Amino acid sequence: MVGSRAGAKLVGALLVAVCLTACGNRSGADRTQNLDGFTPEQIFERGEFELSQKRAEDAAYYFSEIERLYPYSDWAKRALIMQAFAFHSGRDYVESRAAAQRYIDFYPTDEDAAYAQYLLALSYYDQIDEVGRDQGLTFQALQALRTVIEVYPDSQYATSAILKFDLAFDHLAGKEMEIGRYYLRKQHYAAAINRFRVVVEDFQTTTHTAEALYRLIEAYLSLGLVNEAQTAGAILGYNYRSTDWYQDAYKLLTSRGLEAKSRGNNWLSQIYRQSIKGQWL
């Protein structure tokens, strides 16, 4: 008798799975299908199936139906985070952000809240395009990644968030460098200096700082401001002596009878005193 009941339960489960699968079609989910008769677990499994078939939009649909049909249930909570994941997998970043934010708002202390925040950050980060495009998304990615790092420092996503934060930060510095190089080619030296100065002062931990110092030497020499050029060379030599940028700077300065040495009282000499000499006054 027990065996008969177990067999009947298995057959019933298989029939439900077949029905849910049959109700779908090759082009995706049937949005006219009435899912009221199915349990949240069954709908959830269909969503997972759609994900396995790389039909992210259809998967998101089934997960959203659980949220609609069974609000405030544990399955609704699970389905909401899966919505965010499915939308992100389908590169629908706006909807992914919306689902992730709802999860954070509804379940701020849940164990998956860190993952929701990480998905929210990724929805910005994965849209960062090549250097030269609008950088608004980069700033938003940095803010969201910082939240992961600061609010969920012990989560498994913190390390990845730190890495992506550094890359996004480097991306912003690259934008400043790209504009600065453009101004330098156009011989708009003051404008170029302003951009390279931003990199040296605000993005000194990025990979662009050595080049920014070299470009400052070029720009200042073009304007005849040798003290500033020499001081930039001194900072470059102290922090980046092994780079090609220092070797090029050394050749450029010595060709003018100059040396890499802090001279005068300017913003670069202040950086030299503070960062190299440890003199803050």
C-alpha positions as semicolon CSV with decimal commas, in nm:
position;residue;x (nm);y (nm);z (nm)
1;M;0,000;0,000;0,000
2;V;0,283;0,235;0,091
3;G;0,455;0,150;-0,233
4;S;0,139;0,227;-0,427
5;R;0,105;0,571;-0,263
6;A;0,471;0,650;-0,333
7;G;0,430;0,543;-0,693
8;A;0,120;0,752;-0,733
9;K;0,297;1,056;-0,588
10;L;0,585;1,010;-0,830
11;V;0,350;0,977;-1,126
12;G;0,164;1,290;-1,013
13;A;0,486;1,489;-0,990
14;L;0,590;1,374;-1,334
15;L;0,254;1,472;-1,479
16;V;0,286;1,822;-1,330
17;A;0,634;1,859;-1,474
18;V;0,514;1,740;-1,815
19;C;0,219;1,978;-1,802
20;L;0,435;2,278;-1,713
21;T;0,685;2,190;-1,980
22;A;0,417;2,125;-2,241
23;C;0,249;2,454;-2,162
24;G;0,569;2,628;-2,263
25;N;0,681;2,635;-2,623
26;R;1,002;2,668;-2,814
27;S;0,968;3,043;-2,830
28;G;0,937;3,071;-2,452
29;A;0,681;3,081;-2,175
30;D;0,309;3,093;-2,247
31;R;0,208;3,411;-2,064
32;T;-0,162;3,323;-2,101
33;Q;-0,120;3,004;-1,901
34;N;-0,310;2,997;-1,571
35;L;-0,061;2,896;-1,302
36;D;-0,306;2,918;-1,012
37;G;-0,333;2,540;-0,990
38;F;0,039;2,483;-0,945
39;T;0,236;2,497;-0,623
40;P;0,510;2,758;-0,583
41;E;0,767;2,479;-0,580
42;Q;0,645;2,351;-0,917
43;I;0,655;2,700;-1,071
44;F;0,999;2,756;-0,920
45;E;1,126;2,437;-1,080
46;R;0,993;2,556;-1,416
47;G;1,182;2,880;-1,370
48;E;1,499;2,685;-1,299
49;F;1,435;2,477;-1,611
50;E;1,405;2,790;-1,823
51;L;1,734;2,914;-1,679
52;S;1,901;2,585;-1,768
53;Q;1,778;2,636;-2,125
54;K;1,926;2,988;-2,125
55;R;1,582;3,148;-2,153
56;A;1,639;3,410;-1,887
57;E;1,336;3,623;-1,968
58;D;1,103;3,324;-1,940
59;A;1,268;3,218;-1,616
60;A;1,214;3,565;-1,473
61;Y;0,848;3,543;-1,571
62;Y;0,790;3,222;-1,375
63;F;0,975;3,355;-1,071
64;S;0,767;3,674;-1,084
65;E;0,449;3,466;-1,095
66;I;0,545;3,305;-0,765
67;E;0,583;3,651;-0,614
68;R;0,241;3,744;-0,748
69;L;0,054;3,425;-0,657
70;Y;0,223;3,348;-0,324
71;P;0,329;3,682;-0,174
72;Y;0,503;3,684;0,164
73;S;0,585;3,314;0,137
74;D;0,933;3,167;0,162
75;W;0,901;3,067;-0,202
76;A;0,827;3,427;-0,296
77;K;1,145;3,535;-0,121
78;R;1,350;3,273;-0,304
79;A;1,182;3,360;-0,633
80;L;1,258;3,731;-0,592
81;I;1,634;3,681;-0,568
82;M;1,613;3,442;-0,863
83;Q;1,426;3,709;-1,058
84;A;1,717;3,944;-1,006
85;F;1,959;3,675;-1,117
86;A;1,750;3,577;-1,422
87;F;1,711;3,936;-1,538
88;H;2,084;3,992;-1,497
89;S;2,160;3,676;-1,692
90;G;1,942;3,813;-1,971
91;R;2,121;4,152;-1,952
92;D;1,802;4,327;-1,849
93;Y;1,992;4,533;-1,597
94;V;1,713;4,776;-1,513
95;E;1,476;4,495;-1,411
96;S;1,756;4,313;-1,232
97;R;1,825;4,624;-1,024
98;A;1,456;4,663;-0,945
99;A;1,421;4,304;-0,825
100;A;1,744;4,318;-0,625
101;Q;1,639;4,645;-0,460
102;R;1,301;4,499;-0,367
103;Y;1,476;4,206;-0,205
104;I;1,699;4,439;-0,003
105;D;1,398;4,648;0,099
106;F;1,185;4,349;0,201
107;Y;1,454;4,124;0,350
108;P;1,744;4,347;0,461
109;T;1,871;4,100;0,721
110;D;1,830;3,784;0,515
111;E;2,138;3,582;0,429
112;D;2,087;3,654;0,057
113;A;2,071;4,031;0,107
114;A;2,446;4,051;0,041
115;Y;2,397;3,870;-0,288
116;A;2,109;4,101;-0,381
117;Q;2,330;4,403;-0,317
118;Y;2,609;4,243;-0,520
119;L;2,369;4,180;-0,811
120;L;2,256;4,541;-0,788
121;A;2,618;4,655;-0,812
122;L;2,682;4,421;-1,104
123;S;2,383;4,566;-1,287
124;Y;2,580;4,891;-1,303
125;Y;2,929;4,744;-1,333
126;D;2,849;4,517;-1,627
127;Q;2,726;4,819;-1,824
128;I;3,053;5,007;-1,796
129;D;3,160;5,048;-2,154
130;E;3,493;5,137;-2,305
131;V;3,676;5,449;-2,190
132;G;3,529;5,750;-2,363
133;R;3,162;5,689;-2,284
134;D;2,954;5,856;-2,014
135;Q;3,090;5,771;-1,671
136;G;2,767;5,802;-1,471
137;L;2,727;5,425;-1,453
138;T;3,082;5,393;-1,325
139;F;3,007;5,624;-1,033
140;Q;2,689;5,430;-0,956
141;A;2,879;5,101;-0,974
142;L;3,139;5,236;-0,732
143;Q;2,871;5,343;-0,487
144;A;2,691;5,009;-0,501
145;L;3,015;4,810;-0,475
146;R;3,120;5,019;-0,176
147;T;2,793;4,922;-0,006
148;V;2,876;4,553;-0,054
149;I;3,223;4,608;0,092
150;E;3,111;4,817;0,388
151;V;2,776;4,659;0,478
152;Y;2,865;4,298;0,404
153;P;3,243;4,280;0,467
154;D;3,230;3,915;0,578
155;S;3,023;3,792;0,286
156;Q;3,164;3,581;0,005
157;Y;3,100;3,871;-0,234
158;A;3,317;4,128;-0,057
159;T;3,644;4,018;-0,217
160;S;3,498;4,027;-0,566
161;A;3,341;4,366;-0,492
162;I;3,680;4,504;-0,386
163;L;3,839;4,383;-0,710
164;K;3,563;4,530;-0,923
165;F;3,573;4,855;-0,723
166;D;3,943;4,892;-0,804
167;L;3,880;4,820;-1,172
168;A;3,595;5,072;-1,189
169;F;3,811;5,329;-1,009
170;D;4,086;5,265;-1,263
171;H;3,828;5,313;-1,537
172;L;3,746;5,662;-1,412
173;A;4,115;5,752;-1,408
174;G;4,141;5,622;-1,763
175;K;3,866;5,861;-1,865
176;E;4,057;6,156;-1,720
177;M;4,372;6,042;-1,900
178;E;4,193;6,006;-2,231
179;I;4,061;6,362;-2,211
180;G;4,395;6,495;-2,088
181;R;4,583;6,335;-2,378
182;Y;4,332;6,489;-2,620
183;Y;4,393;6,837;-2,478
184;L;4,768;6,777;-2,487
185;R;4,755;6,686;-2,858
186;K;4,554;7,002;-2,923
187;Q;4,813;7,203;-2,727
188;H;4,555;7,310;-2,472
189;Y;4,813;7,268;-2,200
190;A;4,627;7,423;-1,908
191;A;4,322;7,202;-1,969
192;A;4,544;6,896;-2,005
193;I;4,723;6,975;-1,678
194;N;4,391;6,998;-1,496
195;R;4,300;6,645;-1,607
196;F;4,637;6,493;-1,523
197;R;4,632;6,668;-1,188
198;V;4,301;6,498;-1,103
199;V;4,464;6,159;-1,168
200;V;4,768;6,238;-0,953
201;E;4,567;6,381;-0,665
202;D;4,250;6,170;-0,668
203;F;4,345;5,846;-0,846
204;Q;4,699;5,793;-0,726
205;T;4,639;5,424;-0,652
206;T;4,546;5,344;-1,012
207;T;4,764;5,223;-1,298
208;H;4,751;5,563;-1,469
209;T;4,948;5,773;-1,221
210;A;5,293;5,719;-1,373
211;E;5,176;5,828;-1,717
212;A;4,989;6,125;-1,567
213;L;5,314;6,249;-1,410
214;Y;5,499;6,210;-1,738
215;R;5,228;6,396;-1,927
216;L;5,251;6,674;-1,669
217;I;5,621;6,703;-1,746
218;E;5,540;6,735;-2,117
219;A;5,271;6,996;-2,057
220;Y;5,471;7,203;-1,809
221;L;5,779;7,206;-2,031
222;S;5,563;7,322;-2,319
223;L;5,454;7,616;-2,103
224;G;5,808;7,685;-1,983
225;L;5,724;7,592;-1,623
226;V;6,044;7,402;-1,547
227;N;6,002;7,389;-1,166
228;E;5,674;7,203;-1,196
229;A;5,816;6,972;-1,465
230;Q;6,119;6,885;-1,253
231;T;5,907;6,822;-0,946
232;A;5,676;6,590;-1,140
233;G;5,989;6,407;-1,250
234;A;6,106;6,378;-0,889
235;I;5,778;6,218;-0,782
236;L;5,786;5,990;-1,084
237;G;6,141;5,885;-1,009
238;Y;6,070;5,815;-0,644
239;N;5,754;5,609;-0,693
240;Y;5,788;5,467;-1,045
241;R;6,160;5,448;-1,121
242;S;6,132;5,104;-1,281
243;T;5,870;5,214;-1,536
244;D;5,922;5,321;-1,895
245;W;5,746;5,645;-1,807
246;Y;6,033;5,740;-1,575
247;Q;6,293;5,644;-1,834
248;D;6,120;5,866;-2,091
249;A;6,089;6,147;-1,837
250;Y;6,458;6,123;-1,749
251;K;6,553;6,152;-2,118
252;L;6,315;6,441;-2,172
253;L;6,439;6,639;-1,872
254;T;6,810;6,578;-1,928
255;S;6,773;6,676;-2,295
256;R;6,673;7,017;-2,161
257;G;6,959;7,030;-1,911
258;L;6,717;6,961;-1,624
259;E;6,698;6,699;-1,353
260;A;6,421;6,520;-1,166
261;K;6,428;6,729;-0,851
262;S;6,164;6,904;-0,642
263;R;6,179;7,274;-0,716
264;G;5,972;7,576;-0,615
265;N;5,652;7,593;-0,414
266;N;5,362;7,451;-0,615
267;W;5,098;7,180;-0,582
268;L;5,341;6,911;-0,696
269;S;5,607;7,019;-0,445
270;Q;5,342;6,987;-0,173
271;I;5,269;6,632;-0,286
272;Y;5,643;6,563;-0,288
273;R;5,685;6,688;0,068
274;Q;5,380;6,504;0,195
275;S;5,418;6,169;0,027
276;I;5,798;6,141;0,008
277;K;5,937;6,357;0,286
278;G;5,644;6,305;0,523
279;Q;5,615;6,680;0,580
280;W;5,249;6,777;0,613
281;L;5,294;7,146;0,697
